[in-house]
Each structure stands twice: as C-alpha cells, then as structure tokens.
Amino acid sequence: MTTEILWSPALPPAVIAALAGLGAALLLAQVLRAGMKGVLARSTLLGALILALLAPSISVEERTAESDIALIVIDESTSQRIGERRVETEAAVTAVRESLTEMSGLDVRTVTLGDGDASANKGGTRLVGALSDALGDMPRSRFAGAVVITDGQIHDADLTGVGGLPGPVHMLITGKRDEKDRRLVISDAPGYGIVGNDVSVRYRVEERAAWSGAGFGDNLADVTIRVDGEVLETLTVETGKEHTLDLTLAHAGATIVEIEAGAAPDELSPLNNRAVVSINGVRDRLRVLLVSGQPHAGERAWRNLLKSDPSVDLVHFTILRPPEKNDFTPLNEISLIAFPVRELFEEKIDEFDLIVFDRYVVRDVLPPSYFRNIAEYLRGGGAVMLSVGPEYAGLRSLARTPLVDILPASPTGRILESRFKPRISELGHRHPVTSGLLGAVVPGRDDLEPTWGSWFRQIGVTTSVAPTLMSGADGNPLLIMERVDEGRVALIASDHLWLWSRGFDGGGPQAELMRRVAHWLMKEPELDEEGLFAQVDKGELRIERRSLTPGETEVQVQTPSGDVSKVTLKPESAGRAIARIPADEIGLYRISNETHTALAPAGALNPLELADLRASDVVPKQIADALGGSVHWLQDGLPQRRSVQADRRTQGAGWIGMVRNEAFSVTGVTNVPLAPWWLVLFLGIGLASLAWWREGR
C-alpha cells in the first residue's frame, strides 16, 4: 500500500497564481491602511480559497506483488543429438529448473528450439526469433532473464534484432571445445536437366579443424556416389579441392544424387559427410515414330493424339500404296521426296523414345533386318506399342517377323466381331496404368458394366507370362504389357480404340489411357507397377509400396541421423500398401526393401543446421554481450544461479544472475479530498466573520 498527494486544479495554474497574487496585494494594502487587525484571519481565508481551487486529495494504492518470469530455452535441433550433447542438455535443464524454481517470486517457463522452417529458407537454430516470440506476450517489466542451453550453432544472430530484446540472456554451451568435423559441400548443381543429356555436379570435402587449430593430418577422403539409391562409383579425392561429377539423366522426374565422404579419424560425427542433390529431369521433346500400315478410321485418331501434345516430335511412316499394286505409276511420281527408311530404321532408330505400330501389314516394304533392328532397340531399353487389327491374325502379321521374340502376345487366328465393353482385369486394378480410369467398374463388382462406350472388334491372342491389364470380348486379353530385357512393349488387340475419341456410345478415356501406356513404356517412375515411393509432408513420412502381388510388406527406414527401424506397410486400394510415420528430423530418409530403395527429403536437402557441427561460443558471446548475459561451457561445470537487484551485475565468475524486478499490479485506488466544498464553505464563513469582528473592535 502506498500513499501520495494528488492535485486537481479547478483552474489553470497560471490563473490560480494570478488570483493568489491579487489576493496578496489586497491583503498588503489592507495592512498599510488599517494595520494588523484581521490580517491573520484574512490570510487564512485567502489560503483556504487557493487550496480549494487546487483541490488536493490523498491517493491510497493497494498493490499486489507480481512474480518475475525466467525462461529456460532448450536447443533440440539436429546438431544437439550428436554425441553426449543430449545427455548434457537434459542434466543441465533439470538442474537449472530446480534451482530457479526454488527462488521466491520467480515463475519459470520453458521454450524449445527445433531446426526452423526449411521450406521458408529459415532453417537452422532460430534462437533470436524464439526469444522474440516468447517475450511477445510477456510484460517486459517482469522478465528476470533467460538461460539458453545450446551447442552454439545459432543461425539468426542479427545484432540489430538482438538489441531490441531485454536481458540478461545466459548461454550454457554443450559439447567440447576441441571438436573436429568433416563435411561434404555441394558447390554447384543444376536444378533441372534434359533426359538423356549430361549434367555436372561440383562438390568438395571440407575438414573443419578444432577451434584450437588441431586438424586431421590427412588430405584424402573416400567418396561414394549414389544415384537414386544405387551406387554409381567409389573413389578417393583430395580434401579442400573442387571435384566434378558428370552423369546422364536416365528418366524424367526427380533424380536423387547422393555424395558421401567416409568418416575421418576422431571426427565428431559423419552426419554431415553426405550431401544430396535433386535434379528434375525433363524431356526436351519426345521423339515418336508412328508406323501405319492398313488405312483405317483410327489412323487419324492416332496421329491427332500424338500431334496434340506440343512436347511430341512425331515422325509418321505410312504405306498408302502396297508394292504388289502394279499400276505402272512411275516411282518418282508416287511421292514428292524419298522417305528416309534406311535412316529411320537403321541409323537413327535409337533416337526415338517410342515406336508405335498401327495396324501394320507386312508387305516387304521393311526388310527383316529392320525388324531385327527394332527388336534390338527394344531389348536395349526402347519402347514399342502395337495397336493391331485383322492383319495381325493373318499371314502378313508382325508375329511372322523377327519381332516375334519380343511381342507380348501371339495371335490365335481368330477375329472376334461382337459388341463388348473393355473391362479392367483384377491385375489391371492394381496396375498404375489402368487403375482408377474414369468409367471403370469398381473392383469386385463384375455384375456392373463400365460407363464408357463399346467396341466391336477384337483380335484373338494368347499370352503365357505377360500381364493382361484389360480384357474384351468373351474375356479375351485386350491390353497386354511386358518388360523385355531393358525395354518395354505393349499390345492393344483391337483397332477400335478410336471409337472412344469420337465419343461413340459415350466415348471413353482414350487420351488418358494412351498417355499412361506411353509414359509406362518410357519408364516414368510414377507408373511403375513394382516400386517403392516415399515423401515427407507436414512432419509425416508417407511410404507407399506398389505391387501386383497383394499383402503386407516390411521396409527398413533409415533417418537422416542414421537410426534404422522396421515399418510394416498395410494394404490399401489399387495395389498399394501404405504406412505413415512421424518425420521429426531434417535431411534425407532412406526407405528400402529387398529389391527397391526410395529416398525422401525432409526440409532442405543440405540443411543449414548440419553445415558445421562443432560446438561454438562465438555467436553466443555476441548475443550475451548485447543483452548483458554470460557464456559458460558445461564441460567446465554448471554455474550457480543467483537472484540480484535490477541495478546490480547479472553475472560473474562461476555464477549467473536472475533480476528481481519487484514488479506489482495495482488492485485498488482510494482518493480522499483534503479540501471538500463543505469544509471550504465553513472555513470561509468562519474566517470572514472572524476578520469582520476583529476589525470592528
């Protein structure tokens, strides 16, 4: 409780002063004229009137003491998980919390630091930002100080921002002063590249000596390079120098390149010995060779489909006049230019991404050697698609050429002509190419009809091992796809796909189906039927296993820090088995099973937090000096904690201080006027009467 006198003048102070001066002058004139009779009463009356104008009052405040607030800031970033730092941190937090809690009038709060928001380019340990956020809803007058337990790797120590914070802030450093570290640095890497072209990645191996200057004593490091999880090469490089990795992008989409240096003797941690680069492969222009044979209504549909995509460079080879048609037309009048058959099918065949045969009829236009070239192209990694009609069942079938060994299905000789709606097979519902097509029947509901349009002709084929994804008339194979050595081949056993593009009977997903088939043939990873995929989103690692074989599967998950665990994936729809687990580390997660490996980056691929793992007191000293705090290494022992007055030192040899602010809140205020109106009126009348009586004697 405190008491003070308050003044609430009824008139401006200058006016009151003028009135007081006028009253004093009149009083002096009265003294000069009549002597001292009544002066005391008149003087008292004048003082009472002036006091009434000043309206004094006594203010009594009722106060409640407020506790001070101390912060314990705990660094839980990735670098704090190295060695014994986590153990040191836990022990220091326990001791500091106990000692601060024992101080009277002190409220202890805890703030934790992570690795920051790497997606917003604010990775690393953001201590200053965390302090600003913690103090945002706290009265500054109650802040007693903060104790920060960290390894000193702080990445937002802008002294301009630090200057706006209250102090003191004391730093307790985990780790050791003489730590050494080796890291791998990506100095230059492209974000994009053309599929089939070379890209270059520049890197170097840095060896960080201890702060005292002691190094490793060696300048060589073993480096392992992996591409999409597979080892590309292992070599020995000189540390501290730039090195270049040249590689060819094999597929569209993300290509993950890992470069890892072996651990050095007495190294702090190999956690930052690995750097990762994600290069997005894009196809410059898809080169497609469309080989048309028998003219039919669907030929233009194939051409329009391929030409509608601006990224497709289409070469259309079509036979409009068969050789057996002998009408004596001179050869130089058949076409304006000679078609480069030899150049296409012998010299530049490997430049095509896809070869499509549309109702091709063997009429000796292409010799057997060209078909052998196509078979070799496919086995070497090429892609071939066949859309066949009645000619496939006859003597002029492609099955009677050297292509027979790479075809996914052989003709039976039957031509099925009846109305039918293509159906996705049980296997097709699990294959990414045909699963989820718009208009398909839900798996297991064979009693329903697809909502897409009908076809009217199908070629009878037989297959032994190639998977059938769609069936047609009487359940016969309609869409068959197969891998042949390094290449892929697909066959559509009907020439009525074009009916969907014309909208007949409601049409169908012709464009989407052909897009998926073509991209599967060209080895787009997202359409692989057997694969392992993973991604990190909003702190969660989602693992997906695609397979044509149903059932649970188990994978091995390696975190960025090197911890390994087993995770079981549960089957879901469309040939997928999925698991979701927390992803609380930044860096690269590696997921693998017996046949596949998937990589999932969390946050920045090469996080700022791992740039330097050595414990340091350089940045902490800058912050502590700016905020009136101190820096102590935990390896020297934990400093004592003291409570100090606001105007005293907050740190010394072996101790740190928390400020006693003696803050309070006012719970009530009572005002008692010293010159109430009734008292002034009573005094005025009494003093005036007294003065009149005295002067009358």
ZAMARGU-4260 file (C-alpha; in steps of 0.2 Angstrom, whole numbers, plus 5000, padded with zeros to 4 digits):
<rodrens>
0) 5000/5000/5000 | 5007/5017/4995 | 5000/5035/4999 | 5003/5051/4989 | 4995/5068/4987
5) 4987/5072/4970 | 4982/5090/4964 | 4967/5093/4953 | 4966/5112/4950 | 4949/5119/4946
10) 4958/5132/4935 | 4974/5133/4925 | 4989/5135/4937 | 4993/5152/4929 | 4976/5159/4933
15) 4976/5152/4951 | 4994/5160/4953 | 4987/5177/4947 | 4972/5176/4959 | 4984/5172/4973
20) 4995/5187/4969 | 4980/5198/4968 | 4974/5192/4985 | 4991/5195/4992 | 4991/5213/4985
25) 4974/5217/4993 | 4979/5210/5009 | 4995/5221/5009 | 4985/5236/5005 | 4973/5232/5020
30) 4988/5231/5031 | 4995/5248/5026 | 4978/5256/5028 | 4971/5248/5044 | 4986/5240/5052
35) 4987/5222/5058 | 4969/5220/5063 | 4961/5205/5055 | 4977/5201/5045 | 4978/5183/5051
40) 4960/5179/5048 | 4961/5187/5030 | 4977/5177/5026 | 4970/5161/5032 | 4954/5164/5022
45) 4965/5168/5006 | 4975/5152/5009 | 4959/5141/5011 | 4952/5149/4994 | 4968/5145/4985
50) 4968/5127/4992 | 4950/5125/4987 | 4955/5130/4969 | 4970/5117/4969 | 4958/5103/4975
55) 4971/5092/4984 | 4967/5074/4988 | 4976/5059/4996 | 4978/5044/4984 | 4980/5027/4993
60) 4985/5012/4981 | 4983/4994/4985 | 4997/4984/4977 | 5000/4966/4974 | 5017/4959/4970
65) 5020/4951/4953 | 5032/4936/4951 | 5046/4938/4939 | 5047/4927/4924 | 5063/4917/4919
70) 5065/4907/4903 | 5074/4891/4900 | 5077/4889/4881 | 5082/4872/4876 | 5090/4869/4859
75) 5083/4852/4852 | 5090/4854/4834 | 5098/4841/4825 | 5116/4846/4830 | 5111/4844/4848
80) 5108/4825/4845 | 5127/4822/4842 | 5137/4813/4855 | 5133/4817/4873 | 5125/4833/4870
85) 5108/4827/4873 | 5113/4820/4889 | 5122/4836/4894 | 5106/4846/4889 | 5094/4835/4900
90) 5105/4836/4915 | 5108/4855/4914 | 5089/4858/4911 | 5085/4848/4926 | 5097/4857/4937
95) 5093/4874/4931 | 5074/4872/4933 | 5076/4865/4951 | 5087/4880/4956 | 5076/4893/4948
100) 5060/4886/4955 | 5067/4887/4972 | 5069/4906/4970 | 5055/4915/4978 | 5044/4925/4967
105) 5050/4918/4951 | 5039/4909/4938 | 5050/4898/4926 | 5044/4894/4908 | 5052/4883/4895
110) 5055/4886/4877 | 5061/4873/4864 | 5070/4876/4848 | 5069/4865/4833 | 5078/4866/4816
115) 5067/4881/4809 | 5056/4881/4794 | 5067/4875/4780 | 5053/4877/4767 | 5053/4895/4770
120) 5073/4896/4769 | 5074/4899/4788 | 5082/4883/4793 | 5094/4881/4807 | 5093/4886/4825
125) 5082/4902/4826 | 5086/4907/4844 | 5083/4926/4842 | 5066/4923/4834 | 5061/4911/4848
130) 5066/4923/4861 | 5056/4937/4852 | 5040/4925/4851 | 5042/4920/4869 | 5043/4938/4875
135) 5029/4944/4864 | 5015/4940/4877 | 5026/4944/4892 | 5027/4960/4902 | 5045/4966/4900
140) 5044/4973/4917 | 5043/4955/4924 | 5057/4947/4914 | 5071/4941/4925 | 5082/4933/4912
145) 5084/4918/4901 | 5096/4903/4902 | 5099/4895/4884 | 5106/4878/4883 | 5113/4876/4866
150) 5129/4870/4856 | 5131/4887/4850 | 5126/4884/4832 | 5114/4899/4830 | 5108/4905/4813
155) 5098/4921/4816 | 5110/4931/4827 | 5107/4948/4819 | 5113/4960/4832 | 5101/4973/4826
160) 5086/4962/4831 | 5095/4956/4847 | 5097/4974/4853 | 5078/4976/4855 | 5077/4961/4867
165) 5078/4963/4886 | 5091/4954/4896 | 5100/4946/4904 | 5102/4930/4892 | 5115/4917/4899
170) 5122/4904/4887 | 5126/4886/4893 | 5136/4878/4879 | 5136/4859/4877 | 5149/4849/4868
175) 5168/4851/4869 | 5180/4865/4864 | 5192/4853/4854 | 5179/4845/4842 | 5184/4841/4824
180) 5172/4839/4809 | 5172/4834/4791 | 5158/4838/4779 | 5154/4837/4761 | 5148/4853/4752
185) 5139/4854/4735 | 5146/4870/4727 | 5136/4869/4711 | 5122/4859/4705 | 5108/4861/4692
190) 5090/4860/4697 | 5085/4854/4680 | 5092/4844/4666 | 5087/4836/4649 | 5083/4817/4650
195) 5097/4809/4640 | 5109/4823/4642 | 5124/4825/4654 | 5123/4836/4670 | 5138/4841/4681
200) 5138/4842/4700 | 5153/4851/4708 | 5157/4846/4726 | 5172/4847/4739 | 5176/4838/4755
205) 5180/4851/4769 | 5189/4846/4785 | 5185/4858/4800 | 5199/4858/4812 | 5196/4861/4831
210) 5194/4879/4836 | 5211/4877/4844 | 5218/4873/4827 | 5222/4855/4828 | 5217/4846/4811
215) 5216/4828/4805 | 5233/4827/4797 | 5227/4819/4781 | 5221/4827/4765 | 5212/4812/4757
220) 5194/4805/4758 | 5185/4791/4751 | 5169/4796/4742 | 5154/4786/4737 | 5142/4792/4724
225) 5124/4785/4723 | 5111/4789/4710 | 5093/4785/4715 | 5099/4774/4729 | 5111/4764/4718
230) 5130/4765/4720 | 5137/4773/4704 | 5155/4774/4709 | 5168/4775/4724 | 5184/4785/4723
235) 5197/4794/4733 | 5198/4813/4732 | 5209/4826/4739 | 5200/4836/4753 | 5198/4855/4751
240) 5198/4855/4732 | 5183/4856/4720 | 5178/4840/4711 | 5166/4837/4697 | 5153/4823/4694
245) 5146/4821/4677 | 5131/4810/4674 | 5117/4807/4662 | 5099/4809/4667 | 5090/4792/4664
250) 5072/4797/4667 | 5060/4811/4669 | 5056/4817/4686 | 5067/4819/4701 | 5085/4811/4701
255) 5092/4810/4718 | 5111/4811/4718 | 5120/4807/4735 | 5138/4810/4738 | 5145/4804/4754
260) 5163/4805/4761 | 5169/4792/4773 | 5171/4796/4791 | 5188/4804/4797 | 5198/4798/4812
265) 5192/4806/4828 | 5178/4815/4819 | 5164/4822/4828 | 5150/4815/4818 | 5148/4808/4800
270) 5131/4816/4800 | 5136/4830/4788 | 5148/4819/4777 | 5134/4817/4765 | 5126/4829/4753
275) 5111/4827/4742 | 5105/4835/4726 | 5088/4833/4717 | 5089/4836/4699 | 5072/4836/4690
280) 5074/4828/4673 | 5063/4834/4659 | 5061/4828/4642 | 5066/4840/4628 | 5054/4833/4615
285) 5048/4816/4614 | 5053/4808/4598 | 5039/4796/4592 | 5039/4785/4576 | 5022/4781/4571
290) 5022/4766/4558 | 5005/4765/4550 | 5000/4750/4538 | 4982/4746/4533 | 4972/4763/4531
295) 4958/4763/4543 | 4947/4775/4553 | 4958/4775/4568 | 4974/4780/4559 | 4970/4799/4560
300) 4965/4797/4578 | 4982/4790/4582 | 4990/4805/4573 | 4979/4818/4581 | 4983/4811/4598
305) 5001/4812/4596 | 5001/4829/4587 | 4990/4837/4600 | 5005/4836/4613 | 5017/4850/4609
310) 5031/4841/4618 | 5030/4826/4605 | 5041/4827/4589 | 5031/4815/4578 | 5038/4805/4563
315) 5024/4796/4553 | 5028/4782/4542 | 5013/4776/4532 | 5011/4764/4517 | 4997/4771/4506
320) 5002/4760/4490 | 5007/4742/4493 | 5021/4736/4482 | 5010/4722/4474 | 4999/4735/4467
325) 5006/4736/4449 | 4998/4751/4440 | 5013/4757/4431 | 5014/4773/4441 | 5032/4779/4440
330) 5041/4779/4456 | 5046/4797/4455 | 5028/4802/4455 | 5022/4792/4470 | 5030/4805/4482
335) 5037/4822/4482 | 5053/4816/4492 | 5060/4799/4495 | 5056/4793/4513 | 5071/4790/4523
340) 5068/4772/4528 | 5086/4767/4530 | 5089/4782/4541 | 5074/4779/4552 | 5076/4760/4555
345) 5094/4758/4554 | 5104/4774/4558 | 5094/4784/4570 | 5082/4771/4577 | 5090/4773/4594
350) 5085/4792/4594 | 5066/4788/4596 | 5058/4787/4613 | 5043/4777/4607 | 5039/4767/4591
355) 5020/4764/4588 | 5014/4751/4575 | 4996/4755/4570 | 4988/4740/4560 | 5005/4737/4551
360) 5004/4724/4537 | 5019/4715/4532 | 5021/4719/4513 | 5040/4718/4511 | 5042/4737/4512
365) 5053/4735/4528 | 5065/4721/4526 | 5068/4708/4540 | 5084/4717/4545 | 5075/4732/4550
370) 5063/4722/4561 | 5079/4715/4569 | 5085/4732/4572 | 5068/4736/4581 | 5070/4721/4592
375) 5087/4726/4597 | 5082/4743/4600 | 5068/4737/4612 | 5080/4725/4621 | 5092/4739/4624
380) 5079/4750/4633 | 5067/4756/4619 | 5048/4756/4619 | 5036/4748/4607 | 5017/4749/4606
385) 5006/4739/4594 | 4988/4743/4590 | 4983/4728/4579 | 4968/4723/4568 | 4963/4709/4557
390) 4980/4709/4549 | 4988/4703/4565 | 4979/4686/4564 | 4984/4683/4545 | 4999/4678/4536
395) 5005/4696/4535 | 5006/4698/4554 | 5020/4706/4563 | 5021/4690/4573 | 5029/4682/4557
400) 5043/4694/4558 | 5059/4694/4568 | 5049/4704/4581 | 5040/4688/4586 | 5053/4686/4601
405) 5048/4702/4609 | 5029/4703/4606 | 5019/4701/4622 | 5006/4690/4614 | 5004/4679/4599
410) 4989/4678/4588 | 4977/4664/4588 | 4970/4667/4571 | 4953/4671/4577 | 4944/4688/4574
415) 4930/4692/4587 | 4917/4703/4580 | 4904/4707/4593 | 4899/4722/4604 | 4908/4722/4620
420) 4914/4735/4633 | 4933/4734/4638 | 4935/4729/4656 | 4950/4731/4668 | 4956/4714/4674
425) 4959/4710/4693 | 4978/4713/4689 | 4974/4729/4680 | 4965/4736/4695 | 4982/4735/4704
430) 4992/4742/4690 | 4995/4761/4689 | 4992/4762/4670 | 4974/4756/4672 | 4969/4758/4690
435) 4956/4772/4693 | 4952/4775/4675 | 4936/4786/4673 | 4921/4775/4669 | 4929/4758/4675
440) 4920/4746/4686 | 4924/4746/4705 | 4935/4731/4709 | 4925/4716/4714 | 4909/4722/4705
445) 4909/4711/4690 | 4890/4712/4689 | 4891/4730/4684 | 4895/4737/4667 | 4908/4751/4663
450) 4901/4768/4659 | 4912/4770/4644 | 4907/4766/4626 | 4908/4749/4617 | 4920/4742/4604
455) 4915/4729/4590 | 4931/4720/4585 | 4945/4711/4594 | 4959/4700/4588 | 4961/4684/4597
460) 4978/4682/4606 | 4986/4671/4618 | 4999/4675/4631 | 5009/4665/4644 | 5018/4676/4656
465) 5014/4694/4650 | 5001/4703/4662 | 4984/4706/4655 | 4978/4723/4661 | 4961/4724/4651
470) 4950/4711/4643 | 4937/4712/4630 | 4925/4700/4621 | 4922/4684/4630 | 4936/4689/4642
475) 4950/4688/4629 | 4966/4698/4633 | 4964/4716/4626 | 4979/4726/4633 | 4995/4717/4637
480) 5011/4725/4643 | 5028/4717/4646 | 5046/4721/4650 | 5058/4713/4638 | 5076/4714/4645
485) 5079/4733/4647 | 5064/4738/4636 | 5045/4738/4637 | 5032/4733/4625 | 5013/4735/4625
490) 4999/4727/4613 | 4981/4733/4611 | 4972/4718/4602 | 4959/4729/4594 | 4958/4743/4581
495) 4943/4751/4589 | 4951/4762/4602 | 4947/4777/4590 | 4928/4775/4594 | 4931/4782/4612
500) 4940/4798/4604 | 4925/4800/4593 | 4913/4800/4608 | 4903/4785/4601 | 4891/4777/4614
505) 4898/4790/4627 | 4916/4788/4622 | 4929/4784/4635 | 4946/4789/4642 | 4956/4785/4627
510) 4968/4800/4629 | 4972/4796/4647 | 4974/4778/4644 | 4986/4781/4630 | 4996/4794/4640
515) 4998/4781/4654 | 5003/4767/4642 | 5016/4778/4633 | 5023/4785/4649 | 5025/4767/4656
520) 5033/4762/4641 | 5046/4777/4643 | 5049/4771/4661 | 5041/4786/4670 | 5044/4781/4689
525) 5026/4786/4695 | 5019/4772/4683 | 5030/4758/4688 | 5019/4743/4694 | 5033/4737/4706
530) 5041/4751/4716 | 5044/4760/4732 | 5039/4778/4735 | 5041/4790/4749 | 5038/4808/4753
535) 5038/4819/4768 | 5024/4832/4771 | 5019/4842/4786 | 5031/4832/4798 | 5025/4815/4792
540) 5034/4802/4781 | 5022/4793/4769 | 5029/4776/4762 | 5020/4768/4748 | 5024/4751/4740
545) 5016/4747/4724 | 5015/4729/4718 | 5005/4717/4708 | 5006/4705/4722 | 4994/4709/4737
550) 4998/4708/4755 | 5008/4716/4769 | 5026/4721/4766 | 5040/4727/4778 | 5053/4740/4774
555) 5068/4747/4783 | 5068/4766/4786 | 5084/4775/4790 | 5083/4793/4797 | 5095/4807/4792
560) 5104/4804/4809 | 5107/4786/4804 | 5094/4777/4816 | 5086/4762/4807 | 5069/4754/4811
565) 5057/4742/4803 | 5040/4748/4797 | 5025/4737/4791 | 5015/4743/4776 | 4996/4739/4776
570) 4987/4735/4760 | 4975/4748/4753 | 4967/4750/4737 | 4974/4749/4719 | 4989/4738/4723
575) 4996/4750/4736 | 5002/4746/4754 | 5005/4762/4764 | 5012/4767/4781 | 5014/4784/4789
580) 5026/4788/4802 | 5032/4804/4811 | 5047/4813/4802 | 5054/4824/4815 | 5072/4826/4808
585) 5078/4836/4793 | 5088/4828/4779 | 5086/4813/4769 | 5076/4797/4774 | 5081/4781/4765
590) 5067/4768/4764 | 5072/4751/4756 | 5066/4733/4755 | 5075/4718/4746 | 5073/4725/4729
595) 5069/4744/4729 | 5075/4759/4738 | 5066/4776/4740 | 5073/4792/4746 | 5063/4806/4754
600) 5070/4823/4758 | 5063/4832/4773 | 5065/4851/4773 | 5081/4856/4765 | 5092/4843/4757
605) 5108/4850/4764 | 5101/4859/4780 | 5110/4874/4787 | 5109/4865/4804 | 5122/4852/4798
610) 5134/4865/4790 | 5145/4865/4805 | 5143/4853/4819 | 5156/4859/4831 | 5151/4867/4847
615) 5155/4885/4847 | 5154/4900/4859 | 5157/4914/4845 | 5139/4918/4842 | 5133/4915/4860
620) 5146/4928/4866 | 5139/4941/4853 | 5121/4939/4860 | 5126/4938/4878 | 5137/4954/4877
625) 5122/4963/4868 | 5110/4958/4882 | 5120/4959/4897 | 5122/4940/4899 | 5136/4927/4900
630) 5143/4912/4892 | 5148/4896/4901 | 5154/4879/4894 | 5145/4864/4903 | 5162/4854/4902
635) 5168/4867/4915 | 5154/4864/4926 | 5137/4871/4929 | 5137/4889/4935 | 5127/4894/4951
640) 5111/4903/4950 | 5108/4919/4960 | 5094/4932/4962 | 5101/4950/4960 | 5094/4968/4961
645) 5089/4977/4945 | 5104/4989/4946 | 5117/4975/4951 | 5128/4964/4940 | 5120/4949/4932
650) 5135/4938/4930 | 5152/4934/4937 | 5165/4920/4939 | 5155/4904/4941 | 5138/4911/4943
655) 5123/4919/4933 | 5110/4931/4940 | 5091/4932/4938 | 5085/4950/4940 | 5072/4954/4954
660) 5061/4967/4946 | 5049/4969/4961 | 5035/4972/4949 | 5017/4974/4955 | 5000/4977/4950
665) 4988/4990/4957 | 4972/4981/4963 | 4963/4996/4970 | 4964/5015/4972 | 4956/5026/4986
670) 4956/5046/4984 | 4952/5056/4999 | 4950/5075/4996 | 4959/5087/5008 | 4948/5102/5004
675) 4930/5097/5002 | 4917/5110/4997 | 4908/5110/5014 | 4924/5112/5023 | 4930/5127/5012
680) 4912/5135/5014 | 4913/5133/5033 | 4930/5140/5034 | 4926/5154/5023 | 4911/5160/5033
685) 4920/5157/5049 | 4936/5166/5044 | 4926/5181/5036 | 4916/5183/5052 | 4932/5182/5062
690) 4940/5196/5052 | 4925/5207/5052 | 4924/5205/5071 | 4942/5209/5074 | 4942/5224/5063
695) 4927/5231/5072 | 4935/5231/5089
</rodrens>
